[in-house]
Amino acid sequence: MNGVQLFLLGRTLMKIGEQALPDVGRGGNGAVLVVLADVLDSPDSTVGEIAARTRLPQSAVSMAVARLREAGSVVARTDPRDRRRTLLRHANHLSDRVGEVRASTIDDALGRALGTDDTDEIRDVVHALEAMSQRLGLRSAQPG
């Protein structure tokens, strides 16, 4: 496998992941998940800082933050050193949305992508993806 193939595999996995997420009826989840991952990695960040790190437009970050705050996944507080700044961090409690996301599985979306409804084959691929995730040290906290 070369870098291009790995990149394309990553994009395919992202699409399957988006299809597996429960529908919230408000457009794509890609930017929301990128922003949430950044907030998890860098708590107490501003929208501008997140935009700079993720290379997403500030407007997309602002919209994603609004969705995450509405879902109860992100909380905001005023920066005590500069009252004009708002700092964002992951919420400490489990919102209904987070519970819904954590309860969902990738089985149906993965089956569609693989072109099969063979539960053994789907289970084998899920196990391979879980092993890869563990091996790469991806955080186990599930976003929402």
VOPAGU-2260 file (C-alpha; in pm, 1 decimal, decimal comma):
REM VOPAGU-2260
SITE   aa  ch    i         X         Y         Z
SITE  MET   A    0       0,0       0,0       0,0
SITE  ASN   A    1     129,4     345,2     -82,3
SITE  GLY   A    2      40,7     686,7      57,5
SITE  VAL   A    3    -226,0     754,1    -203,7
SITE  GLN   A    4    -399,9     424,6    -134,7
SITE  LEU   A    5    -387,7     488,3     239,8
SITE  PHE   A    6    -526,3     839,6     190,0
SITE  LEU   A    7    -813,2     707,4     -24,3
SITE  LEU   A    8    -884,4     432,7     230,8
SITE  GLY   A    9    -902,5     698,8     500,6
SITE  ARG   A   10   -1152,3     901,8     298,5
SITE  THR   A   11   -1363,6     591,9     238,8
SITE  LEU   A   12   -1360,0     508,9     610,2
SITE  MET   A   13   -1462,0     867,6     692,3
SITE  LYS   A   14   -1759,1     841,0     457,5
SITE  ILE   A   15   -1866,4     509,7     611,5
SITE  GLY   A   16   -1830,6     665,4     956,4
SITE  GLU   A   17   -2048,0     961,9     861,2
SITE  GLN   A   18   -2313,7     728,3     720,3
SITE  ALA   A   19   -2308,4     526,3    1043,3
SITE  LEU   A   20   -2376,8     828,7    1264,9
SITE  PRO   A   21   -2736,6     884,0    1374,2
SITE  ASP   A   22   -2906,4    1145,1    1154,1
SITE  VAL   A   23   -2955,8    1478,7    1322,0
SITE  GLY   A   24   -3108,1    1640,3    1014,5
SITE  ARG   A   25   -2863,6    1930,6    1003,2
SITE  GLY   A   26   -2615,2    1852,9     729,8
SITE  GLY   A   27   -2277,7    1681,8     740,1
SITE  ASN   A   28   -2094,4    1574,8    1049,7
SITE  GLY   A   29   -1738,8    1597,0     915,0
SITE  ALA   A   30   -1654,0    1944,8    1039,7
SITE  VAL   A   31   -1830,0    1877,1    1369,9
SITE  LEU   A   32   -1616,7    1567,7    1432,4
SITE  VAL   A   33   -1294,7    1745,5    1331,1
SITE  VAL   A   34   -1375,4    2031,7    1568,9
SITE  LEU   A   35   -1470,0    1794,4    1850,7
SITE  ALA   A   36   -1145,1    1600,2    1806,7
SITE  ASP   A   37    -952,2    1926,9    1825,4
SITE  VAL   A   38   -1137,7    2036,7    2141,3
SITE  LEU   A   39   -1057,3    1697,9    2298,8
SITE  ASP   A   40    -689,9    1739,3    2209,3
SITE  SER   A   41    -666,6    2109,8    2303,1
SITE  PRO   A   42    -912,8    2209,1    2575,3
SITE  ASP   A   43    -971,0    2577,1    2650,1
SITE  SER   A   44    -923,7    2684,4    2289,4
SITE  THR   A   45   -1097,1    2963,6    2103,1
SITE  VAL   A   46   -1281,0    2928,5    1773,2
SITE  GLY   A   47    -993,2    3108,8    1600,6
SITE  GLU   A   48    -735,0    2873,1    1746,8
SITE  ILE   A   49    -938,6    2570,3    1640,0
SITE  ALA   A   50    -976,8    2714,2    1289,9
SITE  ALA   A   51    -601,2    2767,9    1264,0
SITE  ARG   A   52    -517,7    2413,7    1377,4
SITE  THR   A   53    -783,2    2237,0    1169,4
SITE  ARG   A   54    -753,3    2464,7     865,9
SITE  LEU   A   55   -1131,6    2486,9     854,6
SITE  PRO   A   56   -1290,5    2824,8     781,8
SITE  GLN   A   57   -1374,1    3010,8    1102,2
SITE  SER   A   58   -1741,7    3015,9     997,5
SITE  ALA   A   59   -1743,4    2633,6     971,2
SITE  VAL   A   60   -1579,5    2603,6    1313,9
SITE  SER   A   61   -1833,7    2845,1    1462,8
SITE  MET   A   62   -2123,9    2644,9    1318,0
SITE  ALA   A   63   -1972,0    2317,9    1440,4
SITE  VAL   A   64   -1919,8    2463,7    1788,5
SITE  ALA   A   65   -2282,4    2580,7    1794,1
SITE  ARG   A   66   -2399,5    2226,7    1710,8
SITE  LEU   A   67   -2168,2    2073,9    1971,3
SITE  ARG   A   68   -2284,6    2317,7    2238,1
SITE  GLU   A   69   -2648,7    2252,3    2148,5
SITE  ALA   A   70   -2584,4    1877,6    2176,8
SITE  GLY   A   71   -2419,1    1927,8    2514,4
SITE  SER   A   72   -2082,9    1793,6    2397,8
SITE  VAL   A   73   -1889,5    2119,3    2432,8
SITE  VAL   A   74   -1911,7    2390,7    2695,5
SITE  ALA   A   75   -1790,3    2747,8    2674,8
SITE  ARG   A   76   -1660,1    2983,4    2938,6
SITE  THR   A   77   -1522,7    3333,4    2934,6
SITE  ASP   A   78   -1144,8    3352,8    2948,1
SITE  PRO   A   79   -1065,5    3496,3    3293,9
SITE  ARG   A   80    -752,8    3666,9    3154,3
SITE  ASP   A   81    -930,8    3827,8    2858,5
SITE  ARG   A   82   -1306,3    3861,6    2899,2
SITE  ARG   A   83   -1347,2    3911,5    2521,9
SITE  ARG   A   84   -1238,3    3552,2    2452,5
SITE  THR   A   85   -1454,1    3241,4    2483,0
SITE  LEU   A   86   -1277,9    2916,4    2571,1
SITE  LEU   A   87   -1419,2    2581,3    2462,8
SITE  ARG   A   88   -1378,2    2240,4    2621,1
SITE  HIS   A   89   -1545,2    1899,9    2616,1
SITE  ALA   A   90   -1844,0    1871,5    2850,1
SITE  ASN   A   91   -1795,5    1653,2    3157,5
SITE  HIS   A   92   -2141,9    1500,0    3139,1
SITE  LEU   A   93   -2299,5    1258,6    2892,5
SITE  SER   A   94   -2563,0    1431,6    2680,6
SITE  ASP   A   95   -2850,4    1246,1    2513,1
SITE  ARG   A   96   -2678,7    1303,8    2177,1
SITE  VAL   A   97   -2352,5    1149,1    2299,5
SITE  GLY   A   98   -2547,2     850,2    2429,1
SITE  GLU   A   99   -2719,4     812,2    2093,2
SITE  VAL   A  100   -2389,2     827,7    1904,2
SITE  ARG   A  101   -2220,5     580,0    2139,6
SITE  ALA   A  102   -2511,1     336,5    2103,2
SITE  SER   A  103   -2491,6     337,0    1722,9
SITE  THR   A  104   -2289,3      79,9    1530,3
SITE  ILE   A  105   -2116,9      84,6    1194,3
SITE  ASP   A  106   -2252,3    -253,3    1087,1
SITE  ASP   A  107   -2520,5    -135,6     841,1
SITE  ALA   A  108   -2305,0     133,7     678,0
SITE  LEU   A  109   -2010,3    -103,6     657,3
SITE  GLY   A  110   -2227,8    -376,9     506,4
SITE  ARG   A  111   -2348,6    -134,6     238,3
SITE  ALA   A  112   -1991,0     -29,1     159,9
SITE  LEU   A  113   -1875,9    -391,1     141,5
SITE  GLY   A  114   -2179,7    -489,4     -63,5
SITE  THR   A  115   -2276,4    -767,7     176,5
SITE  ASP   A  116   -2517,7    -851,8     453,6
SITE  ASP   A  117   -2300,8   -1142,7     573,8
SITE  THR   A  118   -2280,1   -1069,4     947,1
SITE  ASP   A  119   -1964,4   -1280,7     988,8
SITE  GLU   A  120   -1780,4   -1082,6     719,7
SITE  ILE   A  121   -1898,2    -750,9     865,3
SITE  ARG   A  122   -1795,0    -861,2    1216,0
SITE  ASP   A  123   -1448,1    -961,3    1088,1
SITE  VAL   A  124   -1395,2    -620,5     927,2
SITE  VAL   A  125   -1520,9    -441,7    1241,3
SITE  HIS   A  126   -1271,0    -641,3    1450,5
SITE  ALA   A  127    -989,9    -551,7    1207,9
SITE  LEU   A  128   -1082,2    -182,1    1230,9
SITE  GLU   A  129   -1095,7    -200,5    1612,1
SITE  ALA   A  130    -752,4    -364,6    1618,5
SITE  MET   A  131    -608,8     -97,5    1388,2
SITE  SER   A  132    -758,3     176,2    1603,9
SITE  GLN   A  133    -602,6      25,9    1916,9
SITE  ARG   A  134    -269,2     -31,5    1745,9
SITE  LEU   A  135    -253,9     330,8    1629,9
SITE  GLY   A  136    -334,0     449,9    1980,7
SITE  LEU   A  137    -650,0     634,7    1886,0
SITE  ARG   A  138    -829,7     766,8    2190,1
SITE  SER   A  139   -1115,4     553,3    2309,0
SITE  ALA   A  140   -1336,7     847,9    2404,7
SITE  GLN   A  141   -1625,1     851,2    2164,8
SITE  PRO   A  142   -1732,6    1190,7    2038,8
SITE  GLY   A  143   -2086,4    1310,9    2021,2
